[in-house]
């Protein structure tokens, strides 16, 4: 999860029906032998169309100003890099495997316990084996221009992740199993009901996360196995606040979707990486792409523990870094 969490909302579609009338009295006959039908005693008035949002609330405007200050501060300090790493961020295959273990084989939070930090200890490989069908959903308070920009960013990123991992990841209009919910502060009350609609048996402690998200939670993702206590992901939901300025929103998309693929932990020693809460990098780095390629090596299967997974990861890392057999 990135430096906080965020919100997302269900897309609400408002339809407006326009009624056009014409004055035909000049064409109507002045006399007729046809007896007009009796007028109904009462004509039901058409229901008014739903009102469009009046504009962001004060709370939403204040959040937008706050996150703009956050982004500006990070940029002034040389953070939120978008270069993917460079000569100052060299790493070896040994470092790559070490970071893979910390990020892919550990949990950031205890399973089923909300935001309670994990007590440490190794977990197991978590990943998707079924195709990922991704969809972007937007709250009614998200401006159309911003929604179009975020949908395009998510679509391009999904295609990139599919190329990196070799796993089928596509954008869909329906039948999705990975929902990326973009929500404004004014859409907050829609989050929990939407998640419960998508995952009816969702753990209550997980659902309660969305009732009072602090502003320090920029965005987050929750992933679910198809089997209770399992490690083979079958559904995921990411939530992203739309009050973020453009780069922070892209940063949330990059980290939360990648974490939803199975790189679920953060580690302060991982560099160059977005799986590090120091905010040095905003977008997926070359190092992170290699972590995903290791994770989606078919030899690594969900539920595999470190003693089985790490020897495979070492061989794969050596191949990727050119220090071992191809």
Beta strands, then each sheet from edge to edge (+ up, - down):
strand 1: 127-128
strand 2: 132-138
strand 3: 169-171
strand 4: 178-183
strand 5: 219-225
strand 6: 232-241
sheet 1: 1+ 6+ 4+ 2+ 3+
sheet 2: 1+ 6+ 5-
end
